[in-house]
Amino acid sequence: MRHLTLAAAIATAMLTAATGGAAAQSTLRVGLAEDPDILDPTLGRTYVGRIVFASICDKLFDIDADLNIVPQLALEHETSEDGKTLTIRLRPDVKFHDGEPMDAEAVKYSLDRHREMDGSFRRAELTAVESVEVVDDLTVQLNLSAPFAPLIASLTDRSGMMVSPKAAEELGDQFGNQPVCAGPYRFVERVQQDHITVERFEEYWDAENVHIDRIVYRPIEDSSVRLANLQSGDLDLIERALATDISAIRESGNLELAIVTELGYQGMTLNVGNGAAAENPLGQDARVRQALNLSLDREAINQVVFNGEFFPGNQWVSPQNQWYQESHPIPERDVERARELLEEAGVQTPVVVDFMVPNNPETRQVAEVIQAMASEAGFDMQIRVVEFATGLSEAEAGRFQAFMLAWSGRPDPDGNIYSFASTGGPLNYGRYSTETADAALNEARTATTFEDRKAAYAKFADEWLTEGSVLYLYHRAMLIAHTDRLEGYEQRPDGLVRVVGVTLE
């Protein structure tokens, strides 16, 4: 026994020496509701991907708890009087994870990549930028075709994430498999559907405020399993806890709950022009879409599925948001009027709809409630459950008629609507397209006052909320549950998980 104990002690000492004291390192284990898509900020489009990006890819700007825009990689900015030139001054002595400098040349490279790369989902967010010029090592100038109100807000998200030009050129289309950015953590490895590991970057510009050595992100689609892993101690933090689990989390004794109202929305995207699947009554007749809309009781969905903890809605921003269009309040359920609209449209009932639904327990339950409600008005919502990434691919290809799809939201309303409703918008899966909608959306982008922008959105809402390709349903309370050993954690309205300044006891 003495020999075995001595051998074990020696082995432990050797392991500790070989790993540089790894036993004392801290690892934050985060449970995600889905596996992220590609880890390339130019090509990424998922909320869980943004959570991972928050640790590895700093942005030019960030937001604080009150949605104020604050510096990150940039220190300050200045807009010319005509609104067509934006000058950004950068933080000095910042390095990418490969040791390359994060300077003005790198910013120009990253912004041009976002604007010009094939398949970029950032292009619509930077459409007004005509060119990017290097003024000096720490100053860039963005030249715009017209004033562009949402620009700085766009730079608080993936459009403002900077990538190492050297790594991007060397890796090419494989960059998303080994991203190199300038965030507090560097990418280590990814095993699809299992985990993503990142480690503390010692040369981070704010390294003294990074206290956790490693983060492991684990995709666990079942919300109940995710919570069980948190309760057992196998996870330290989970995103999107169930509303029905709020009481259990609060009563646990060793868990804490952070709650904010999401900036985005939960809704149903309808295929009105994306291939053969749009050639049906729902896709071709706005009266049928309105009938489906009127068949739904949003407050009942909130009560039945979410214990009344979420917020019914009918627009791309919540009713509490300053950009909400009060002239279009949440419609009351009206099954009789829904049936009348179907009769006016001359369609045969039941109207059969291929209803694509991501494989998430809450989302599936919402879909089942919608199915039951809509059936009373003359719809047969045939639920087709898919993995989330598969659903996005199906949506791009037009292989759906209705798709339960969420958007995590942006500080500026343009980020919640332009890419979804403008002609050619990268997230316009329903392929809605009219000149009048485009004109109103572009007017909202170029107007320089809140009043003028909201008036432009009012014109857009008059069309979009009666004829458009998204039925908005509700806005979530973003529920982030974590162990009480995690100290200093602050939840911001964008729902992302930030760990700078946080410690794990």
N, C-alpha and C positions, 0 to 999 in steps of 0.2 A: 504493500500500500504506500509506504514511504517513497519507493522508487517511482510509482505511478504519479504521486502528487508532485514530486520533484520534476518529473518529465513534463507534466502539464504546466507547471509554473514556468519552466524554461521555454516551452512552446509558446506560451502566452507572451512572455517577454520578447521572444524573437519576432512574433507577429506584430507587437506594438512598435518595436523598433523599425520593422520593415515598412510599416504603414505610416510612420511619422506620428504615432500617437492617435491613430484613427479611432480608438475606443473612446477618446474624449471628444470626438467631433460630434456636431449636432446635425441631424437629418430631419427635415420637415417632409412629412408624407401627406400628399394632397390627393384627394379623391375627386376625379372629374366625371361629369355625367356622360361624356362621349370621348372617343379618341379624336384628338385634333386632326385636321387635315394637314396639308404641307406646311412645314415650319419655315416659310419664306414670306416675309411681310408684304412683298409685292403681290404674291399669289394667294395668300391665306384669306379665309373668309368665315371662319368659325369663331364663336364666342370662346370655347375652350382653348382654341389656338391663341387667342388674345391673352388668356390667363397665363399661358406658358411664355408668350412674348414679353409679358410684364417683367419677367425675371431676366431675360437674356437680351432684349433689344430696347435700349433707351430711345426716347423720342426727342425731337427738338423742344417740344413743350409738353406739359402735363396739366391735369386739373387737380384742384384741391377739393376738400369735402363740400365746399359751397359752389362748386362748378366754376370757380375762377380759374383762368388760364395762368399757369405759373411756369417759370423756366425749368428746363431739364438740361439737354445738351446745348440749347441756346441760352444766352444770358439776357438778351433784350432784342426787341424788334421795333421797327419804325416804318410807317406807311406814308407814302407821299401824299400831297394834298389832293391830287387827282385820283388817288386810290389805285394806281396802276403799277406802283413799284413798292415792293416789300424788301426792306433791308434787315438782315438777321445777323447779329453778332454772336459768336460761338464761345463756349466755355473753353479755356485753354487747357493744354496738357491732358487731353482725353485720348485714350487708346482703345482700339478694337481688341478683341480677344486674341488675335494673331499678332499683336504688338504694333500693328500699323497705326499711324496717327489718324484721329478723327478730326479732320480739318475741313477747310472750305472746299477743297477738291473732292473729298469724300462725300460731303453733303451734296455737291453738284451731281456727282456720280449717282448717288442714291435717289435723289429726286428725279433725275433724268430716267433712271431705271424704272421708277414707279410710273412715270408718264409714258414711256415708250416701249417697254418690254411687251412682247406678245403674251396675251392672256392676263395682263395686269388687271387686278381688281381695284387698283388705286387710280387708274387713269381718269375716271369720272370725277374723283375727288380733287384732282389737280388740273381740270380741263382748261381753266383760265390762264394757267402758267404757260407763257409762250417760250420763255427761255430762262435759264439759271446762269448767272455770271459769278465768277470768283473775283471779289474786290481785293482781298488780301488773304493771308493764311487763315484768318479767323472771321472773315466777313463774306457773306454771300448776298446777292441781289436777285430777287425774283421779279421778272418783268411779266406783267399781266396784260391780256388783251382787253380787259375791262375790270372795274372794281369787282372784287369777289369776296363777299361778306363771310362765307364759311371757311376761308382759307386757314386762318390760325387754328380754328377748332379742328380742322382736318389734320393738322400737324401735331395734335395731341394724341393721335392714334397711329395706325399702321403707315399712313402716308408720311408721318414724321419720323419713322424708324429708320435709322441709318445702318447700312451694311458695309462691311469691309470690301472696298473695290478689288483688292488683291484676291481675296477668297472668292468673291462672286465671279471674277474672271476665270480663276483656276478651276472652280467647281462647275461652272455653267449651269445646266439644268439640274444638277445634283445639289445645288446650294441648299435647297430646302431639307435635304437629308443630313446636313452638317452646317447649320447656320452659324455665321460669325458676325456678331454685332458689338455693341459697346455698353451692354447692360451689366448689372451687378453679378450676374452668373454667366458662366460659359457652358455651352452645350457639351455633353459628354457622350450620351448614347440614347438610342430609341429602339425599342422593340414594339412593333405595331401591336395594338390592342392589349399591351401589357404594361409598359412603363416608359417614361421619359425622365432621364436623369440630367441635372445640371449641377455645377459646382461653383463655389465662390471664386470670383475673379479678383486676384490679389491686387491688380493694378487698376481697379475700378476707381473712377474719379472721386467717389464718395465712400471709399472702402471702410472708413472708420465707423460707418453706420450700418454696415452689413455684418450681422452677428451669427447667422446660421450658415453652416458650412456647405450643406448639400440639400437639394430639393428633389424629391422623387414624385412625379405626377403619375397617378394610376387611373386609367379609365375604368369606371364601374358604372354601367348603364342603369342597373337596378337601384333606385333611390333607397329602398329599404336595406339592401346589402351594403350600400355606401355608408348609411348611418350605423349599421351594426358594426362595421369595421372601425368607425370612429369611436363607438361606445366600448369596443373591446381593446382599444389602444393600438390597433394595427394601422390606423390613420390618425393624423393630427388635425386635419382640416378637410371639410367637404364643401363643395359649392352646390347650390340648388337643392338644399334640403327640402323635404316635403312640407307644405303648409300644415298638413295633418299631424306632423311630428313636432310642431313648435312646442307644445306642452311637455312632451317627453324630453326634449332637449333642455328646456328651462328647468325641469325638475330633476335632471340627472345628477346634479351636485358637482360634476367635474367638467361640464361643457358650457360654452358660452355661445351666444347667438348674435350675429350682426345682421341688421335688417336695413335695407334702403329700397325705395321705390325705383324700379328700373327706368332707365331713360328710353328704352325701346318699347316693343309691343309683342303681343302674341296674336297670331291671326291665321287666316286661311288664304293662301295664294291660289288664284283661279287662272286656268290656262285659257286665254282669249285669242291667242294668235301664234302659239308656238307649235307648229306642225299639225299633223292630222288629228291629234287628240283634242285640239281646240274646236274641231268641226262638230259641234253638238249644241243643243239649246243653251246650256250654261255658258259656253264660251262665246256664242254668237249673239245672244240677246240679253241686253242689260236688264230687261224686265225679269228674266229668270234669275239673274244674280241678285236682284233686289228681293225677289221672292224668297230666295235662300236666306238672305240677310234678315228679313222680317220673320222668318220661322224660328229665329234664335232668341233665347232669353239670357242675356249676358249675366244678369245678377243671379239667376238660378244656377248657371255654370259656376259662378264664383262660390255660391253657398254649398252646392253639392260636392264639388271637387276640392275646393280650397278652404272650406270652413269659413268663408266670408273674409279671408285674410288678404285677398288680392283686390284689384280695382278694375271694374268693368270699363271698357273703352270702345271707341269707334273711329279713332283717328291714329295717325302715325306718332302722335304724342298723347300723353295722358290728359284727362280733364283738368288736372292740377297744374299743367304746364302753361306757361305764359303764351305759348304759340298755339294753344288749342283754339279751334274755330267754334265759338259759342253759337253761331247760327246753324250749326249742324250737331245738335245734341244726340246723345245715345238713343237710338230708336227703341220704342217699346215693341215687344213681341206682338205680332198681329197675324195670326195664322189665316184668318179669313181673307185679309188683304193679299197675303202671299198666294193663296189659291186663286184669287181673282187675277193676279198678275200672270200666273201660269196659263189661265184660261185666255187672257188677252193675247198672250204670246202664241197661242194656238198649239201648245205642245202636248204630247201624250204623257199622261202620268201613269206610274211614277217616273220621274226624271232620274235615270240611272247615272250615278257619278262615281268615277274611279277616285277614291279618296285616299291619298297617300299619307301615311302617318308615321313619324319617327318612332322607333322602339324605345319609348320612355313611359313608365307607368302612368304618370300624371297626364301626359299628352294623349296616351291611348284612352284614358278615362274621359278626357274632354271630348275626344272624337266620338266616343260611344254616346255621350250625352247629346252631342250635335246630331248624331245619326238618329236618335230617338225623336228629338224635337223636329228635325227636318222631315221625318217620315209623315208627321201629322199634316204637313203642308203639301205633300206629294212628291217628296224626294226619296230616292233609294241610294243612300250614301254607303257605298261598298268599300269598307275599310281595308286598306292594303298596308300592312305593317312592314317597314323597311328599316335597315340600319341608317343612321343619320347621313353618313358620307354617301351611301348608296342613293339616298333620297335626293341629295344635291345633284348627283350625276344624272339621275332620272329627270329631275327638273330642268337641268340644262338641255337635255336631249328632247324635252317636250313630251316625255312619256308619263303624263299625269293629267288629270282634269281639275282636281283640288288637292292642295298640299298644306298640311298643318305646318307652318313655318314661323319661327320666331326671329326677332332681331334684337340684339342686346342694347342697341341705342347709342347715340352720339350726343354731345353737348349742344350742337347746333342742329336744328330741325332738318336742314339740308341732308345731313348724314343719315336721316331716317327715311327719306323719301326719294331723293333724286335718282339714285342708282336703281330704285325699284319701279319707277314710273316713267322715266324719260326714255325716249326712243333710243334703243341700243344700249340702255343702261346695263351694266354687267350683272346686276342682281334682278333684272326685270324678267323673271322666269315666265311670267304670263304673257310677255311680249305685247303689253299694252302700248299703243303709240298713236298720239294725235298731235297735230300742230299746236292746238290751243293749250293742251297740257304742257307741252314743251316750252311754249312761250311764257306761261305763268311761272313755271319752275325756274327758268332762266332769269326772269324778272326778279324773283325772290333772291336769286344769287347776286345780282348786280345792284339792287337797291341798297342804299347806305344808311337808312334809318329803320328802327324797329317797326314803326307804323307802316312804312311803305312795303317792307318785306311781308308783314302780316297781311296787308291788303292783297298782295300778289298771291299769297297762299290761299286767301279766301276765294279768289277766282279759280284757282286750281281745285279747291275742295268742292266747289259747286259741280264740277264735272266728275272728279275722281270718286267722290263718295256716293255717286249714283250710277256711274258707268264703269268704274275702274276694276282692277284685277286683284285687289286685296280686300278681304273682309276682316276688319280689326275686331278683336274680341275682348281682350283684357290686358292689363299690365301687371306684371308680377311684383311682389315684394321679394327682392333678392335676398335669399336666406343663406348666409354663410355660417356654418357651425364649426367650432374648433375647440380643442382642448384648452382648459384654463391654464395649462403650462405655457401657452403662447401669449406673451405679454407685449403690449404696445401695438396690437393690431388695430387698424382703422379701416373701416369699409367706406369706399367712395362711391358716388352714384353710378359710375360706369360698371360696377359689379366685378371689377378685376381684383385679383389678389396680389397685393404689394407687400413685400417683406423687408424692404429697407427700413431700418429703425426698429425692427421686431426682434425679440429674443425668444428662444425656446428653452425653458427651464428643464 
